[in-house]
Amino acid sequence: MGAMPEPSLQLWLPGQAAAAHPLRKRLARADRLADGAAGYLAGLGGYFPGIDAALPAAALTRQLLAGDAQDGAWLSADPAWVQPDINGVRLLACGRLGLAMDEALALAEPLREVFDEAGMPLEISTPDRWHLRLPPDLPLPGFAAPEQALGEDLSQHLPPGAEGRRWRILLNEIQVLLHQHPLNAARRARGQPPVNSLWLWGGGRLPGPLRSGLRGVISDDLLLAALAGHARLAAQPRTAGTVAAAAAGWLIDLQDLPVGEIESSWWPILESVIDRQSVELHFASGERWRHKPRHRWRLWRGAGR
């Protein structure tokens, strides 16, 4: 997506199912654009050229949260839920497991010695975001991002070969310790998923300066906020007020929300925003449209829909 042909507000939405009424009428009257990037990581790269699945997410998020990532390499070690089935072991969730900070610290406690012995101190940056401070010049294999592995067999995404053997052994030891942790028994009793693994990903050092065609972002996504901060863009949390006040050059990030929530909770605000300015709508499935205020008078386009 890179350079924008005209100043527009950018609206990042979930997959094309989000085109259900009432947004479908707007799309029928809008101008179809060339498809953009599909998926979360590729979508980020559309707004920040050069960012792809190999982005150093750990260093970026650690810098945003703690401000100490400038001089070293980092690896994300985010709390995860895995579950065995007939075909292997699947990653069902990564982060967003409803952990409080005291729970995160309790789960991390037996893991610290393991990571210290490996020369990788564990930092609990937030309940959902854990980071490993890596020793200098430690070679890193390719780690899959959560988006690439969710719902799939772990064996397809763990570092392969002799280079990855150390990491597979480390992950197995971590899983044993977490499986035995009494907090997970309590979580199961409350109907919550266990935190029985960590997902290692996003390793590396802070990248050089980032460029973007955006002026700012409105989002609750930590990685997007970290990219905005590294690119020296303004960043605001997603609230009714910030969305209603968004102007050309800003990105409103809604791609992580269920379609029904957008329609029930956000549509009245979005309708007002779309009515007053040019908006480029980018769906996570890749489709893109541009809607201008005058397009609402293209009544013939919506006939019969």
Secondary structure, 3 states (H helix, E strand, C coil): CCCCCCCCEEEEECCHHHHCCCHHHHHHHCEEECCCCCCHHHHHHHHCCCCCCCCCHHHHHHHHHHCCCCCCEEEEEEEEEEEEECCEEEEEEECCCCCCHHHHHHHHHHHHHHHHHCCCCEEECCCCCEEEEECCCCCCCCCCCHHHHECCEHHHCCCCHHHHHHHHHHHHHHHHHHHCCHHHHHHHHCCCCCCCEEEEEEEECCCCCCCCCCCEEECCCHHHHHHHHHCCCEEECCCHHHHHCCCCCEEEECCCCCHHHHHHHHHHHHHHHHHHCCEEEEECCCCEEEECHHHHHCHHHHCCC
